[in-house]
């Protein structure tokens, strides 16, 4: 049995691409936090490649964006290729289903908070300037 269930945030806005045979595809990375904290108390993340085809790829690119919290269901796929005489191996999740796990309002609120925090950091840095 080869089934994977992941919950994480997209590290970039998915972009829809078309193959020469006009099939839709999107590739993205999902940041998935680890269950346990490291010695400094931080939770590390794994960045997992996901790929979606067809109508599912179109839905993901229409409704998800960078930072979106999503659940992904799929299969682990590995492939290999040769480049410059070296074999390279790649693992990715072939997405068979996904769900958005936050509402549009929650996403907008999160983005507004992030912008406010950035503004506050710039304001604080500006107070320390000697001119």
Helices and strands as residue ranges (DSSP letters): E 4-10, E 17-18, E 24-37, E 43-53, H 54-63, E 69-83, E 86-100, H 104-127
